[in-house]
């Protein structure tokens, strides 16, 4: 079963992409916050917003696009990898 609440293919592809760039889970600091905006009672009571910091580079990403914390954790890692590629490797999105 998926850790992030997404398909196993998507999770495997993300882990492979992170490994290829040398980003490990141990390099990440993850904090959870309460989201804002629409989403009803869920976002007001549950910390679904995810902030991830890649400690070696200082790149920080904050995601609260979904009502699910697991999906936001996945999206935050995917955004972090994209920013890493832009900032460190100079790749354009």
Backbone atoms as SQL, in Angstrom:
CREATE TABLE atoms (id INTEGER PRIMARY KEY, chain TEXT, resi INTEGER, resn TEXT, atom TEXT, x REAL, y REAL, z REAL);
INSERT INTO atoms VALUES
  (1, 'A', 1, 'UNK', 'N', 0.832, -1.189, 0.000),
  (2, 'A', 1, 'UNK', 'CA', 0.000, 0.000, 0.000),
  (3, 'A', 1, 'UNK', 'C', 0.876, 1.252, 0.000),
  (4, 'A', 2, 'UNK', 'N', 0.368, 2.285, -0.593),
  (5, 'A', 2, 'UNK', 'CA', 1.099, 3.537, -0.728),
  (6, 'A', 2, 'UNK', 'C', 1.167, 4.290, 0.599),
  (7, 'A', 3, 'UNK', 'N', 2.288, 4.895, 0.860),
  (8, 'A', 3, 'UNK', 'CA', 2.470, 5.692, 2.071),
  (9, 'A', 3, 'UNK', 'C', 1.737, 7.026, 1.945),
  (10, 'A', 4, 'UNK', 'N', 1.658, 7.559, 0.731),
  (11, 'A', 4, 'UNK', 'CA', 1.133, 8.901, 0.516),
  (12, 'A', 4, 'UNK', 'C', -0.307, 8.943, 0.031),
  (13, 'A', 5, 'UNK', 'N', -0.947, 7.815, -0.180),
  (14, 'A', 5, 'UNK', 'CA', -2.321, 7.824, -0.645),
  (15, 'A', 5, 'UNK', 'C', -2.450, 8.065, -2.146),
  (16, 'A', 6, 'UNK', 'N', -1.393, 7.807, -2.884),
  (17, 'A', 6, 'UNK', 'CA', -1.423, 7.891, -4.341),
  (18, 'A', 6, 'UNK', 'C', -1.116, 6.496, -4.883),
  (19, 'A', 7, 'UNK', 'N', -1.207, 6.318, -6.183),
  (20, 'A', 7, 'UNK', 'CA', -0.934, 5.026, -6.780),
  (21, 'A', 7, 'UNK', 'C', 0.502, 4.584, -6.549),
  (22, 'A', 8, 'UNK', 'N', 0.726, 3.274, -6.451),
  (23, 'A', 8, 'UNK', 'CA', 2.080, 2.774, -6.215),
  (24, 'A', 8, 'UNK', 'C', 3.047, 3.129, -7.341),
  (25, 'A', 9, 'UNK', 'N', 2.521, 3.275, -8.556),
  (26, 'A', 9, 'UNK', 'CA', 3.390, 3.652, -9.679),
  (27, 'A', 9, 'UNK', 'C', 3.927, 5.072, -9.497),
  (28, 'A', 10, 'UNK', 'N', 3.033, 5.981, -9.086),
  (29, 'A', 10, 'UNK', 'CA', 3.452, 7.370, -8.871),
  (30, 'A', 10, 'UNK', 'C', 4.463, 7.469, -7.736),
  (31, 'A', 11, 'UNK', 'N', 4.202, 6.739, -6.670),
  (32, 'A', 11, 'UNK', 'CA', 5.119, 6.775, -5.528),
  (33, 'A', 11, 'UNK', 'C', 6.481, 6.194, -5.897),
  (34, 'A', 12, 'UNK', 'N', 6.481, 5.094, -6.641),
  (35, 'A', 12, 'UNK', 'CA', 7.737, 4.473, -7.059),
  (36, 'A', 12, 'UNK', 'C', 8.515, 5.405, -7.985),
  (37, 'A', 13, 'UNK', 'N', 7.807, 6.082, -8.882),
  (38, 'A', 13, 'UNK', 'CA', 8.466, 7.015, -9.804),
  (39, 'A', 13, 'UNK', 'C', 9.089, 8.183, -9.038),
  (40, 'A', 14, 'UNK', 'N', 8.391, 8.680, -8.023),
  (41, 'A', 14, 'UNK', 'CA', 8.930, 9.779, -7.213),
  (42, 'A', 14, 'UNK', 'C', 10.160, 9.321, -6.440),
  (43, 'A', 15, 'UNK', 'N', 10.095, 8.159, -5.827),
  (44, 'A', 15, 'UNK', 'CA', 11.245, 7.646, -5.059),
  (45, 'A', 15, 'UNK', 'C', 12.453, 7.423, -5.962),
  (46, 'A', 16, 'UNK', 'N', 12.204, 6.930, -7.169),
  (47, 'A', 16, 'UNK', 'CA', 13.286, 6.714, -8.133),
  (48, 'A', 16, 'UNK', 'C', 13.904, 8.043, -8.554),
  (49, 'A', 17, 'UNK', 'N', 13.061, 9.041, -8.780),
  (50, 'A', 17, 'UNK', 'CA', 13.545, 10.378, -9.158),
  (51, 'A', 17, 'UNK', 'C', 14.377, 10.993, -8.031),
  (52, 'A', 18, 'UNK', 'N', 13.902, 10.843, -6.781),
  (53, 'A', 18, 'UNK', 'CA', 14.647, 11.367, -5.635),
  (54, 'A', 18, 'UNK', 'C', 15.992, 10.661, -5.492),
  (55, 'A', 19, 'UNK', 'N', 15.999, 9.344, -5.644),
  (56, 'A', 19, 'UNK', 'CA', 17.238, 8.573, -5.524),
  (57, 'A', 19, 'UNK', 'C', 18.229, 8.969, -6.613),
  (58, 'A', 20, 'UNK', 'N', 17.735, 9.220, -7.813),
  (59, 'A', 20, 'UNK', 'CA', 18.595, 9.630, -8.922),
  (60, 'A', 20, 'UNK', 'C', 19.277, 10.963, -8.678),
  (61, 'A', 21, 'UNK', 'N', 18.609, 11.836, -7.908),
  (62, 'A', 21, 'UNK', 'CA', 19.181, 13.150, -7.589),
  (63, 'A', 21, 'UNK', 'C', 19.974, 13.135, -6.286),
  (64, 'A', 22, 'UNK', 'N', 19.936, 12.028, -5.565),
  (65, 'A', 22, 'UNK', 'CA', 20.659, 11.936, -4.304),
  (66, 'A', 22, 'UNK', 'C', 19.923, 12.558, -3.136),
  (67, 'A', 23, 'UNK', 'N', 18.608, 12.683, -3.240),
  (68, 'A', 23, 'UNK', 'CA', 17.792, 13.227, -2.150),
  (69, 'A', 23, 'UNK', 'C', 17.233, 12.056, -1.356),
  (70, 'A', 24, 'UNK', 'N', 17.559, 12.005, -0.071),
  (71, 'A', 24, 'UNK', 'CA', 17.042, 10.930, 0.776),
  (72, 'A', 24, 'UNK', 'C', 16.044, 11.501, 1.777),
  (73, 'A', 25, 'UNK', 'N', 15.214, 10.621, 2.316),
  (74, 'A', 25, 'UNK', 'CA', 14.226, 11.050, 3.316),
  (75, 'A', 25, 'UNK', 'C', 14.916, 11.629, 4.556),
  (76, 'A', 26, 'UNK', 'N', 16.122, 11.170, 4.848),
  (77, 'A', 26, 'UNK', 'CA', 16.867, 11.679, 5.993),
  (78, 'A', 26, 'UNK', 'C', 17.304, 13.128, 5.839),
  (79, 'A', 27, 'UNK', 'N', 17.350, 13.620, 4.588),
  (80, 'A', 27, 'UNK', 'CA', 17.721, 15.010, 4.324),
  (81, 'A', 27, 'UNK', 'C', 16.552, 15.968, 4.476),
  (82, 'A', 28, 'UNK', 'N', 15.348, 15.439, 4.698),
  (83, 'A', 28, 'UNK', 'CA', 14.145, 16.269, 4.717),
  (84, 'A', 28, 'UNK', 'C', 13.639, 16.508, 6.129),
  (85, 'A', 29, 'UNK', 'N', 13.253, 17.757, 6.406),
  (86, 'A', 29, 'UNK', 'CA', 12.550, 18.102, 7.643),
  (87, 'A', 29, 'UNK', 'C', 11.114, 18.380, 7.252),
  (88, 'A', 30, 'UNK', 'N', 10.180, 17.667, 7.859),
  (89, 'A', 30, 'UNK', 'CA', 8.776, 17.770, 7.485),
  (90, 'A', 30, 'UNK', 'C', 7.967, 18.274, 8.673),
  (91, 'A', 31, 'UNK', 'N', 7.174, 19.319, 8.448),
  (92, 'A', 31, 'UNK', 'CA', 6.284, 19.835, 9.476),
  (93, 'A', 31, 'UNK', 'C', 4.873, 19.922, 8.904),
  (94, 'A', 32, 'UNK', 'N', 3.889, 19.873, 9.798),
  (95, 'A', 32, 'UNK', 'CA', 2.498, 19.897, 9.389),
  (96, 'A', 32, 'UNK', 'C', 1.800, 21.104, 10.012),
  (97, 'A', 33, 'UNK', 'N', 1.013, 21.785, 9.185),
  (98, 'A', 33, 'UNK', 'CA', 0.314, 22.993, 9.601),
  (99, 'A', 33, 'UNK', 'C', -1.155, 22.873, 9.244),
  (100, 'A', 34, 'UNK', 'N', -1.963, 23.743, 9.777),
  (101, 'A', 34, 'UNK', 'CA', -3.364, 23.778, 9.375),
  (102, 'A', 34, 'UNK', 'C', -3.483, 24.540, 8.068),
  (103, 'A', 35, 'UNK', 'N', -4.278, 23.993, 7.165),
  (104, 'A', 35, 'UNK', 'CA', -4.497, 24.634, 5.868),
  (105, 'A', 35, 'UNK', 'C', -5.445, 25.803, 6.022),
  (106, 'A', 36, 'UNK', 'N', -5.585, 26.563, 4.933),
  (107, 'A', 36, 'UNK', 'CA', -6.511, 27.685, 4.886),
  (108, 'A', 36, 'UNK', 'C', -7.420, 27.525, 3.681),
  (109, 'A', 37, 'UNK', 'N', -8.504, 28.264, 3.697),
  (110, 'A', 37, 'UNK', 'CA', -9.369, 28.310, 2.538),
  (111, 'A', 37, 'UNK', 'C', -10.434, 27.233, 2.550),
  (112, 'A', 38, 'UNK', 'N', -10.990, 26.935, 1.365),
  (113, 'A', 38, 'UNK', 'CA', -12.091, 25.973, 1.283),
  (114, 'A', 38, 'UNK', 'C', -11.639, 24.569, 1.663),
  (115, 'A', 39, 'UNK', 'N', -12.581, 23.774, 2.073),
  (116, 'A', 39, 'UNK', 'CA', -12.290, 22.414, 2.481),
  (117, 'A', 39, 'UNK', 'C', -13.123, 22.026, 3.679),
  (118, 'A', 40, 'UNK', 'N', -13.891, 22.998, 4.178),
  (119, 'A', 40, 'UNK', 'CA', -14.807, 22.707, 5.266),
  (120, 'A', 40, 'UNK', 'C', -14.125, 22.470, 6.590),
  (121, 'A', 41, 'UNK', 'N', -14.809, 21.719, 7.410),
  (122, 'A', 41, 'UNK', 'CA', -14.356, 21.479, 8.772),
  (123, 'A', 41, 'UNK', 'C', -13.019, 20.736, 8.809),
  (124, 'A', 42, 'UNK', 'N', -12.753, 19.918, 7.799),
  (125, 'A', 42, 'UNK', 'CA', -11.517, 19.127, 7.775),
  (126, 'A', 42, 'UNK', 'C', -10.281, 20.018, 7.861),
  (127, 'A', 43, 'UNK', 'N', -10.200, 21.070, 7.044),
  (128, 'A', 43, 'UNK', 'CA', -8.994, 21.899, 7.045),
  (129, 'A', 43, 'UNK', 'C', -8.889, 22.753, 8.300),
  (130, 'A', 44, 'UNK', 'N', -9.989, 22.969, 8.986),
  (131, 'A', 44, 'UNK', 'CA', -9.955, 23.754, 10.205),
  (132, 'A', 44, 'UNK', 'C', -9.512, 22.945, 11.421),
  (133, 'A', 45, 'UNK', 'N', -9.660, 21.632, 11.372),
  (134, 'A', 45, 'UNK', 'CA', -9.350, 20.787, 12.519),
  (135, 'A', 45, 'UNK', 'C', -8.099, 19.930, 12.350),
  (136, 'A', 46, 'UNK', 'N', -7.742, 19.620, 11.114),
  (137, 'A', 46, 'UNK', 'CA', -6.657, 18.674, 10.848),
  (138, 'A', 46, 'UNK', 'C', -5.488, 19.402, 10.184),
  (139, 'A', 47, 'UNK', 'N', -4.282, 19.081, 10.591),
  (140, 'A', 47, 'UNK', 'CA', -3.093, 19.700, 10.007),
  (141, 'A', 47, 'UNK', 'C', -2.766, 19.011, 8.690),
  (142, 'A', 48, 'UNK', 'N', -3.378, 19.491, 7.604),
  (143, 'A', 48, 'UNK', 'CA', -3.191, 18.856, 6.301),
  (144, 'A', 48, 'UNK', 'C', -2.128, 19.549, 5.457),
  (145, 'A', 49, 'UNK', 'N', -1.750, 20.764, 5.800),
  (146, 'A', 49, 'UNK', 'CA', -0.714, 21.482, 5.057),
  (147, 'A', 49, 'UNK', 'C', 0.653, 20.899, 5.428),
  (148, 'A', 50, 'UNK', 'N', 1.502, 20.730, 4.421),
  (149, 'A', 50, 'UNK', 'CA', 2.811, 20.113, 4.636),
  (150, 'A', 50, 'UNK', 'C', 3.910, 21.083, 4.203),
  (151, 'A', 51, 'UNK', 'N', 4.906, 21.259, 5.071),
  (152, 'A', 51, 'UNK', 'CA', 6.080, 22.060, 4.733),
  (153, 'A', 51, 'UNK', 'C', 7.294, 21.141, 4.823),
  (154, 'A', 52, 'UNK', 'N', 8.056, 21.102, 3.740),
  (155, 'A', 52, 'UNK', 'CA', 9.254, 20.262, 3.692),
  (156, 'A', 52, 'UNK', 'C', 10.462, 21.132, 3.401),
  (157, 'A', 53, 'UNK', 'N', 11.533, 20.882, 4.150),
  (158, 'A', 53, 'UNK', 'CA', 12.793, 21.596, 3.924),
  (159, 'A', 53, 'UNK', 'C', 13.875, 20.573, 3.623),
  (160, 'A', 54, 'UNK', 'N', 14.594, 20.793, 2.527),
  (161, 'A', 54, 'UNK', 'CA', 15.757, 19.966, 2.197),
  (162, 'A', 54, 'UNK', 'C', 16.935, 20.617, 2.917),
  (163, 'A', 55, 'UNK', 'N', 17.388, 20.000, 3.982),
  (164, 'A', 55, 'UNK', 'CA', 18.383, 20.596, 4.873),
  (165, 'A', 55, 'UNK', 'C', 19.699, 20.955, 4.162),
  (166, 'A', 56, 'UNK', 'N', 20.283, 20.083, 3.347),
  (167, 'A', 56, 'UNK', 'CA', 21.566, 20.438, 2.727),
  (168, 'A', 56, 'UNK', 'C', 21.523, 21.680, 1.826),
  (169, 'A', 57, 'UNK', 'N', 20.400, 21.906, 1.135),
  (170, 'A', 57, 'UNK', 'CA', 20.321, 23.051, 0.219),
  (171, 'A', 57, 'UNK', 'C', 19.490, 24.203, 0.761),
  (172, 'A', 58, 'UNK', 'N', 18.650, 23.945, 1.756),
  (173, 'A', 58, 'UNK', 'CA', 17.790, 24.987, 2.305),
  (174, 'A', 58, 'UNK', 'C', 16.530, 25.239, 1.495),
  (175, 'A', 59, 'UNK', 'N', 16.257, 24.428, 0.490),
  (176, 'A', 59, 'UNK', 'CA', 15.052, 24.591, -0.321),
  (177, 'A', 59, 'UNK', 'C', 13.840, 24.179, 0.514),
  (178, 'A', 60, 'UNK', 'N', 12.836, 25.075, 0.575),
  (179, 'A', 60, 'UNK', 'CA', 11.630, 24.823, 1.360),
  (180, 'A', 60, 'UNK', 'C', 10.409, 24.876, 0.459),
  (181, 'A', 61, 'UNK', 'N', 9.488, 23.951, 0.689),
  (182, 'A', 61, 'UNK', 'CA', 8.256, 23.861, -0.090),
  (183, 'A', 61, 'UNK', 'C', 7.092, 23.723, 0.875),
  (184, 'A', 62, 'UNK', 'N', 5.993, 24.446, 0.593),
  (185, 'A', 62, 'UNK', 'CA', 4.784, 24.362, 1.407),
  (186, 'A', 62, 'UNK', 'C', 3.617, 24.047, 0.473),
  (187, 'A', 63, 'UNK', 'N', 2.868, 22.984, 0.777),
  (188, 'A', 63, 'UNK', 'CA', 1.764, 22.543, -0.082),
  (189, 'A', 63, 'UNK', 'C', 0.518, 22.302, 0.760),
  (190, 'A', 64, 'UNK', 'N', -0.611, 22.874, 0.302),
  (191, 'A', 64, 'UNK', 'CA', -1.905, 22.585, 0.921),
  (192, 'A', 64, 'UNK', 'C', -2.995, 22.511, -0.155),
  (193, 'A', 65, 'UNK', 'N', -2.663, 21.863, -1.264),
  (194, 'A', 65, 'UNK', 'CA', -3.568, 21.784, -2.411),
  (195, 'A', 65, 'UNK', 'C', -4.711, 20.804, -2.206),
  (196, 'A', 66, 'UNK', 'N', -4.511, 19.776, -1.397),
  (197, 'A', 66, 'UNK', 'CA', -5.507, 18.731, -1.221),
  (198, 'A', 66, 'UNK', 'C', -5.967, 18.694, 0.232),
  (199, 'A', 67, 'UNK', 'N', -7.124, 18.083, 0.478),
  (200, 'A', 67, 'UNK', 'CA', -7.629, 17.950, 1.841),
  (201, 'A', 67, 'UNK', 'C', -6.939, 16.821, 2.594),
  (202, 'A', 68, 'UNK', 'N', -6.186, 15.994, 1.889),
  (203, 'A', 68, 'UNK', 'CA', -5.522, 14.849, 2.490),
  (204, 'A', 68, 'UNK', 'C', -4.056, 15.168, 2.785),
  (205, 'A', 69, 'UNK', 'N', -3.622, 14.890, 4.004),
  (206, 'A', 69, 'UNK', 'CA', -2.231, 15.130, 4.368),
  (207, 'A', 69, 'UNK', 'C', -1.289, 14.248, 3.563),
  (208, 'A', 70, 'UNK', 'N', -1.685, 13.002, 3.316),
  (209, 'A', 70, 'UNK', 'CA', -0.842, 12.085, 2.562),
  (210, 'A', 70, 'UNK', 'C', -0.581, 12.559, 1.147),
  (211, 'A', 71, 'UNK', 'N', -1.628, 13.021, 0.478),
  (212, 'A', 71, 'UNK', 'CA', -1.467, 13.531, -0.883),
  (213, 'A', 71, 'UNK', 'C', -0.613, 14.792, -0.874),
  (214, 'A', 72, 'UNK', 'N', -0.806, 15.656, 0.109),
  (215, 'A', 72, 'UNK', 'CA', 0.012, 16.865, 0.211),
  (216, 'A', 72, 'UNK', 'C', 1.475, 16.524, 0.476),
  (217, 'A', 73, 'UNK', 'N', 1.747, 15.462, 1.218),
  (218, 'A', 73, 'UNK', 'CA', 3.134, 15.025, 1.443),
  (219, 'A', 73, 'UNK', 'C', 3.770, 14.603, 0.125),
  (220, 'A', 74, 'UNK', 'N', 3.014, 13.876, -0.697),
  (221, 'A', 74, 'UNK', 'CA', 3.503, 13.452, -2.011),
  (222, 'A', 74, 'UNK', 'C', 3.755, 14.661, -2.907),
  (223, 'A', 75, 'UNK', 'N', 2.770, 15.572, -2.962),
  (224, 'A', 75, 'UNK', 'CA', 2.900, 16.754, -3.821),
  (225, 'A', 75, 'UNK', 'C', 4.064, 17.650, -3.381),
  (226, 'A', 76, 'UNK', 'N', 4.292, 17.746, -2.077),
  (227, 'A', 76, 'UNK', 'CA', 5.400, 18.557, -1.569),
  (228, 'A', 76, 'UNK', 'C', 6.746, 17.969, -1.994),
  (229, 'A', 77, 'UNK', 'N', 6.877, 16.658, -1.922),
  (230, 'A', 77, 'UNK', 'CA', 8.123, 16.021, -2.357),
  (231, 'A', 77, 'UNK', 'C', 8.331, 16.205, -3.855),
  (232, 'A', 78, 'UNK', 'N', 7.265, 16.080, -4.615),
  (233, 'A', 78, 'UNK', 'CA', 7.377, 16.263, -6.062),
  (234, 'A', 78, 'UNK', 'C', 7.778, 17.702, -6.402),
  (235, 'A', 79, 'UNK', 'N', 7.209, 18.672, -5.700),
  (236, 'A', 79, 'UNK', 'CA', 7.571, 20.082, -5.907),
  (237, 'A', 79, 'UNK', 'C', 9.010, 20.341, -5.476),
  (238, 'A', 80, 'UNK', 'N', 9.434, 19.733, -4.373),
  (239, 'A', 80, 'UNK', 'CA', 10.804, 19.893, -3.898),
  (240, 'A', 80, 'UNK', 'C', 11.800, 19.373, -4.926),
  (241, 'A', 81, 'UNK', 'N', 11.508, 18.219, -5.518),
  (242, 'A', 81, 'UNK', 'CA', 12.390, 17.647, -6.534),
  (243, 'A', 81, 'UNK', 'C', 12.472, 18.586, -7.740),
  (244, 'A', 82, 'UNK', 'N', 11.343, 19.148, -8.151),
  (245, 'A', 82, 'UNK', 'CA', 11.335, 20.080, -9.288),
  (246, 'A', 82, 'UNK', 'C', 12.164, 21.326, -8.986),
  (247, 'A', 83, 'UNK', 'N', 11.994, 21.876, -7.783),
  (248, 'A', 83, 'UNK', 'CA', 12.781, 23.063, -7.410),
  (249, 'A', 83, 'UNK', 'C', 14.264, 22.744, -7.289),
  (250, 'A', 84, 'UNK', 'N', 14.571, 21.557, -6.815),
  (251, 'A', 84, 'UNK', 'CA', 15.966, 21.119, -6.722),
  (252, 'A', 84, 'UNK', 'C', 16.586, 21.083, -8.116),
  (253, 'A', 85, 'UNK', 'N', 15.864, 20.509, -9.056),
  (254, 'A', 85, 'UNK', 'CA', 16.368, 20.437, -10.422),
  (255, 'A', 85, 'UNK', 'C', 16.564, 21.829, -11.025),
  (256, 'A', 86, 'UNK', 'N', 15.627, 22.741, -10.750),
  (257, 'A', 86, 'UNK', 'CA', 15.745, 24.117, -11.266),
  (258, 'A', 86, 'UNK', 'C', 16.910, 24.850, -10.629),
  (259, 'A', 87, 'UNK', 'N', 17.000, 24.775, -9.310),
  (260, 'A', 87, 'UNK', 'CA', 17.986, 25.553, -8.566),
  (261, 'A', 87, 'UNK', 'C', 19.396, 24.983, -8.673),
  (262, 'A', 88, 'UNK', 'N', 19.540, 23.709, -8.416),
  (263, 'A', 88, 'UNK', 'CA', 20.861, 23.103, -8.341),
  (264, 'A', 88, 'UNK', 'C', 21.377, 22.678, -9.710),
  (265, 'A', 89, 'UNK', 'N', 20.511, 22.075, -10.510),
  (266, 'A', 89, 'UNK', 'CA', 20.949, 21.557, -11.809),
  (267, 'A', 89, 'UNK', 'C', 20.696, 22.501, -12.964),
  (268, 'A', 90, 'UNK', 'N', 19.915, 23.561, -12.737),
  (269, 'A', 90, 'UNK', 'CA', 19.654, 24.541, -13.776),
  (270, 'A', 90, 'UNK', 'C', 18.699, 24.097, -14.862),
  (271, 'A', 91, 'UNK', 'N', 17.902, 23.066, -14.572),
  (272, 'A', 91, 'UNK', 'CA', 16.920, 22.593, -15.550),
  (273, 'A', 91, 'UNK', 'C', 15.675, 23.483, -15.502),
  (274, 'A', 92, 'UNK', 'N', 15.105, 23.727, -16.658),
  (275, 'A', 92, 'UNK', 'CA', 13.870, 24.509, -16.746),
  (276, 'A', 92, 'UNK', 'C', 12.676, 23.560, -16.658),
  (277, 'A', 93, 'UNK', 'N', 11.568, 24.022, -16.026),
  (278, 'A', 93, 'UNK', 'CA', 10.390, 23.149, -15.878),
  (279, 'A', 93, 'UNK', 'C', 9.733, 22.844, -17.204);
